[in-house]
Amino acid sequence: MPAEYTTFVGLYDTFMFWSIIVGAIVFVWMFYAVLRFRKGMVDESTLEKLEPGVFPKERENFKLEMAWFIIPAILIGYLCIVSWNSLYEDWGNSPSDDEAFVVEAIATQWNWEFKYTEPIIVEESSEGLLYPVNIGVSDGRIAISSGSAQVNLTVKWSNEPASGEFNITDGEGHVDTIIDLQEILEITVKDEEGNVVHEYTRYAAGTGESGQVYVPCGKEIKLKMTSERVGDADAVLHAFFLPEWAVKEDVVPNLETILYFTPQETGTYDVVCAEYCGMKHAYMTAQITVVSSNICGGEA
């Protein structure tokens, strides 16, 4: 099942509730009729002799006829409104590029390629770390601190084509260097025993990778998608499907389609292709990781 906060879960619960109610009424009446009017339970000599094409007017019940017309009509109308609102929320109310975190998704045979339109920072500390690792980056400096913890750490960084290493003592240190904020910046922090205690990656706008995408928690995510030809592999129809949020959209050659959702929990989730796209369709998967932000999941 998708996440509890998604539109689909509420829609599913509503339809299941009314399906059970209507089903219970229908089956209760059906079993009653089968048992009550089975052969031998009624004296057939007392039954009315019906003629084909002639309606027995003496048994007409206008109130009953109106009841079984009006009540189902109200229920169907209610379910239509619920369905329409869900369709509008998931497919008819796309956020603007300024309101959302926008990622470009390119489908090929048989791969998902992602490209960011704005920077995103992904950080992860080792489990059980007893002190914070705070990293600050500008175009001329990398600064590291561990709060009030007086620890010695080794910092390695990579910012194509440059890279370097420096040490910090007593929980604080920095290096002055030229950082290209238009490229991916990776920083690894190790303790005195050489164990990795913190990893930091900053993806710049225009950068990305294959099979993996990071998005911030609590913010509307907008995917702009298209299908492209690569080498001898044709551009074909795909479908970008996120089971965790129960949203799916076709990815079409020569056409930009849009899918949007708002993750409210951090974690790593599956992306699959839900449209048969050739021999390796079943292997066309990716992962989407929701990282902490100042909205949910803790501070980034």
C-alpha positions as CSV (number, residue, x, y, z in Angstrom):
1,M,0.0,0.0,0.0
2,P,1.1,3.6,-0.6
3,A,2.0,6.0,2.2
4,E,-1.0,6.8,4.5
5,Y,-0.9,10.5,3.6
6,T,-1.3,10.0,-0.2
7,T,-4.6,10.8,-2.0
8,F,-4.9,7.2,-3.2
9,V,-5.2,5.8,0.4
10,G,-8.2,8.1,1.2
11,L,-9.8,7.3,-2.1
12,Y,-9.2,3.5,-1.6
13,D,-10.7,3.6,1.9
14,T,-13.8,5.5,0.7
15,F,-14.5,3.1,-2.2
16,M,-13.8,0.0,0.0
17,F,-16.2,1.2,2.7
18,W,-19.1,1.8,0.3
19,S,-18.3,-1.4,-1.6
20,I,-18.6,-3.4,1.6
21,I,-21.9,-1.6,2.6
22,V,-23.5,-2.1,-0.9
23,G,-22.1,-5.7,-1.1
24,A,-23.5,-6.6,2.3
25,I,-27.0,-5.4,1.4
26,V,-27.0,-7.1,-1.9
27,F,-25.7,-10.5,-0.6
28,V,-28.0,-10.4,2.5
29,W,-31.0,-9.9,0.2
30,M,-29.8,-12.5,-2.3
31,F,-29.4,-15.2,0.4
32,Y,-32.8,-14.3,1.9
33,A,-34.5,-14.5,-1.5
34,V,-32.7,-17.8,-2.4
35,L,-33.8,-19.4,0.9
36,R,-37.3,-17.8,1.2
37,F,-38.5,-18.5,-2.4
38,R,-36.7,-21.7,-3.1
39,K,-38.8,-24.6,-4.6
40,G,-41.3,-26.0,-2.1
41,M,-41.4,-23.0,0.2
42,V,-44.3,-21.3,-1.7
43,D,-47.6,-22.8,-2.7
44,E,-47.4,-22.3,-6.5
45,S,-51.2,-22.5,-6.9
46,T,-51.4,-19.1,-5.1
47,L,-48.9,-17.4,-7.4
48,E,-50.0,-14.7,-9.8
49,K,-50.1,-15.9,-13.4
50,L,-47.8,-13.5,-15.3
51,E,-48.2,-12.8,-19.0
52,P,-45.2,-11.8,-21.1
53,G,-45.2,-8.1,-21.9
54,V,-47.9,-7.3,-19.3
55,F,-46.8,-5.4,-16.1
56,P,-48.8,-6.3,-13.0
57,K,-50.0,-2.8,-12.1
58,E,-51.6,-4.0,-8.9
59,R,-48.1,-4.6,-7.5
60,E,-46.7,-1.3,-8.5
61,N,-44.9,0.7,-5.7
62,F,-43.9,4.1,-6.8
63,K,-42.1,5.1,-3.5
64,L,-40.0,1.9,-3.7
65,E,-39.0,2.6,-7.3
66,M,-38.0,6.1,-6.5
67,A,-36.0,5.0,-3.4
68,W,-33.9,2.5,-5.4
69,F,-33.3,5.2,-8.0
70,I,-32.5,8.1,-5.8
71,I,-30.3,6.4,-3.2
72,P,-27.9,4.8,-5.7
73,A,-27.8,8.0,-7.7
74,I,-26.7,10.0,-4.6
75,L,-24.1,7.4,-3.8
76,I,-22.7,7.4,-7.4
77,G,-22.7,11.2,-7.4
78,Y,-20.8,11.3,-4.2
79,L,-18.2,8.8,-5.4
80,C,-17.8,10.7,-8.7
81,I,-17.1,13.9,-6.7
82,V,-14.6,12.1,-4.5
83,S,-12.9,10.7,-7.6
84,W,-12.9,14.0,-9.5
85,N,-11.3,15.8,-6.6
86,S,-8.6,13.1,-6.4
87,L,-7.9,13.4,-10.1
88,Y,-7.6,17.1,-9.9
89,E,-5.2,16.9,-6.9
90,D,-2.9,14.4,-8.6
91,W,-3.2,15.4,-12.3
92,G,-4.9,18.8,-12.6
93,N,-3.1,21.1,-10.1
94,S,0.5,21.1,-11.2
95,P,2.7,23.4,-9.1
96,S,4.8,26.1,-10.9
97,D,8.5,25.7,-11.3
98,D,9.1,28.4,-8.7
99,E,6.9,26.5,-6.1
100,A,8.4,23.0,-6.6
101,F,11.7,21.2,-6.6
102,V,12.0,20.4,-10.3
103,V,13.9,17.4,-11.6
104,E,14.3,16.4,-15.3
105,A,13.8,12.7,-15.9
106,I,14.9,11.2,-19.2
107,A,13.9,7.7,-20.1
108,T,15.8,5.5,-22.5
109,Q,16.0,1.8,-23.2
110,W,16.3,0.7,-20.4
111,N,17.4,3.4,-18.0
112,W,16.3,6.4,-16.0
113,E,18.5,9.5,-16.1
114,F,17.9,12.4,-13.7
115,K,19.1,16.0,-13.9
116,Y,18.6,18.6,-11.2
117,T,17.4,22.2,-12.0
118,E,18.5,23.5,-8.6
119,P,21.1,22.4,-6.0
120,I,20.4,19.8,-3.4
121,I,22.6,18.6,-0.5
122,V,22.6,15.0,0.7
123,E,24.2,14.3,4.0
124,E,24.5,11.1,6.1
125,S,26.1,10.4,9.4
126,S,27.2,7.0,10.6
127,E,24.8,5.2,12.9
128,G,25.4,6.0,16.6
129,L,27.6,9.0,16.0
130,L,27.8,10.9,19.3
131,Y,28.5,14.4,17.9
132,P,27.2,16.5,15.1
133,V,29.2,17.2,11.9
134,N,28.4,20.5,10.4
135,I,29.6,21.4,7.0
136,G,29.6,24.8,5.4
137,V,30.5,25.4,1.8
138,S,31.1,28.6,-0.3
139,D,32.9,29.2,-3.5
140,G,36.2,29.7,-1.7
141,R,36.0,27.7,1.5
142,I,35.0,24.4,3.1
143,A,34.4,24.6,6.9
144,I,33.8,21.7,9.2
145,S,32.8,21.7,12.9
146,S,31.7,19.1,15.4
147,G,29.9,21.5,17.8
148,S,31.3,21.3,21.3
149,A,33.0,17.9,20.8
150,Q,36.7,18.2,20.8
151,V,37.6,15.6,18.1
152,N,40.2,15.2,15.4
153,L,38.9,14.4,12.0
154,T,40.2,13.9,8.4
155,V,38.3,15.5,5.6
156,K,38.6,14.4,1.9
157,W,36.8,16.4,-0.8
158,S,36.3,16.0,-4.5
159,N,35.0,18.7,-6.8
160,E,35.9,17.7,-10.4
161,P,38.5,18.2,-11.5
162,A,39.9,19.3,-8.2
163,S,40.2,17.3,-4.9
164,G,42.0,17.6,-1.6
165,E,42.4,16.6,2.0
166,F,42.8,18.4,5.3
167,N,42.6,17.7,9.0
168,I,40.7,19.4,11.7
169,T,41.6,19.5,15.4
170,D,39.6,20.2,18.5
171,G,36.4,19.9,16.4
172,E,36.8,22.7,14.0
173,G,38.7,23.5,10.8
174,H,38.5,24.8,7.3
175,V,40.4,24.9,4.0
176,D,40.4,27.9,1.6
177,T,40.2,26.6,-2.0
178,I,38.4,27.3,-5.2
179,I,35.1,25.4,-5.2
180,D,33.1,25.1,-8.5
181,L,29.5,25.2,-7.3
182,Q,28.4,24.2,-10.8
183,E,29.9,20.8,-10.3
184,I,29.2,17.9,-7.9
185,L,31.0,18.4,-4.5
186,E,31.7,15.3,-2.4
187,I,33.1,15.4,1.1
188,T,34.0,12.5,3.3
189,V,34.8,12.9,7.0
190,K,36.7,10.2,8.9
191,D,37.6,9.9,12.5
192,E,41.1,9.1,13.9
193,E,40.6,5.4,13.3
194,G,39.8,5.9,9.7
195,N,36.1,5.2,10.0
196,V,33.7,7.2,7.9
197,V,31.6,9.3,10.2
198,H,29.9,11.6,7.8
199,E,29.3,11.9,4.0
200,Y,28.2,15.1,2.2
201,T,27.3,15.5,-1.4
202,R,26.1,18.6,-3.1
203,Y,24.5,18.2,-6.5
204,A,24.6,21.4,-8.5
205,A,21.9,22.5,-11.0
206,G,22.5,20.8,-14.3
207,T,24.1,17.7,-12.7
208,G,22.6,14.4,-12.0
209,E,23.1,10.7,-12.3
210,S,21.6,7.5,-13.6
211,G,19.2,5.3,-11.6
212,Q,19.3,7.5,-8.5
213,V,17.7,10.8,-7.6
214,Y,17.5,12.8,-4.4
215,V,14.6,15.1,-3.4
216,P,13.8,17.2,-0.3
217,C,11.2,16.1,2.2
218,G,8.1,18.1,2.6
219,K,8.3,20.1,-0.6
220,E,6.4,19.6,-3.8
221,I,8.4,17.6,-6.3
222,K,7.9,18.1,-10.0
223,L,9.3,15.7,-12.6
224,K,9.5,16.9,-16.2
225,M,9.9,13.7,-18.2
226,T,10.6,12.7,-21.8
227,S,11.8,9.7,-23.7
228,E,14.9,9.9,-25.8
229,R,16.8,7.7,-28.3
230,V,20.3,6.6,-27.3
231,G,22.5,4.9,-29.9
232,D,20.6,2.2,-31.6
233,A,17.9,2.1,-28.9
234,D,14.8,3.8,-30.1
235,A,12.8,6.4,-28.0
236,V,9.7,4.4,-26.9
237,L,6.8,4.8,-24.6
238,H,7.5,4.4,-20.9
239,A,5.6,5.0,-17.7
240,F,7.2,6.5,-14.5
241,F,5.6,4.8,-11.6
242,L,6.1,5.6,-7.9
243,P,4.4,2.9,-5.8
244,E,5.1,4.7,-2.5
245,W,3.0,7.7,-3.6
246,A,0.6,5.8,-6.0
247,V,1.3,8.2,-8.9
248,K,2.1,7.2,-12.5
249,E,2.6,9.1,-15.7
250,D,3.4,8.1,-19.3
251,V,6.8,9.2,-20.6
252,V,6.5,9.9,-24.3
253,P,9.0,10.5,-27.1
254,N,9.1,14.1,-28.3
255,L,6.7,15.2,-25.6
256,E,7.2,16.6,-22.1
257,T,4.9,15.1,-19.5
258,I,4.7,16.1,-15.8
259,L,4.3,14.1,-12.6
260,Y,4.2,15.7,-9.1
261,F,3.9,14.6,-5.5
262,T,4.9,15.8,-2.0
263,P,6.9,13.3,0.1
264,Q,6.4,13.6,3.9
265,E,8.9,11.0,5.1
266,T,12.5,10.4,4.5
267,G,13.7,7.1,3.0
268,T,14.6,5.4,-0.2
269,Y,11.8,4.2,-2.5
270,D,11.5,2.3,-5.8
271,V,10.9,3.7,-9.3
272,V,9.6,1.3,-11.9
273,C,8.6,1.5,-15.5
274,A,4.9,0.5,-15.8
275,E,4.7,0.4,-19.6
276,Y,6.2,-2.4,-21.6
277,C,9.2,-0.9,-23.4
278,G,11.1,-3.8,-24.8
279,M,13.2,-6.8,-23.9
280,K,14.6,-5.4,-20.6
281,H,11.5,-3.7,-19.4
282,A,11.5,-5.6,-16.1
283,Y,15.0,-4.2,-15.3
284,M,14.1,-0.6,-15.9
285,T,14.2,0.5,-12.3
286,A,15.6,3.3,-10.2
287,Q,15.6,4.7,-6.7
288,I,14.3,7.9,-5.3
289,T,15.7,9.0,-1.9
290,V,13.9,11.6,0.2
291,V,16.4,13.6,2.2
292,S,15.9,15.7,5.3
293,S,14.9,19.3,4.9
294,N,13.9,22.1,7.3
295,I,10.3,21.1,6.6
296,C,10.4,17.4,7.6
297,G,12.8,14.7,8.4
298,G,15.1,16.9,10.6
299,E,17.4,19.6,9.6
300,A,19.4,19.2,6.3
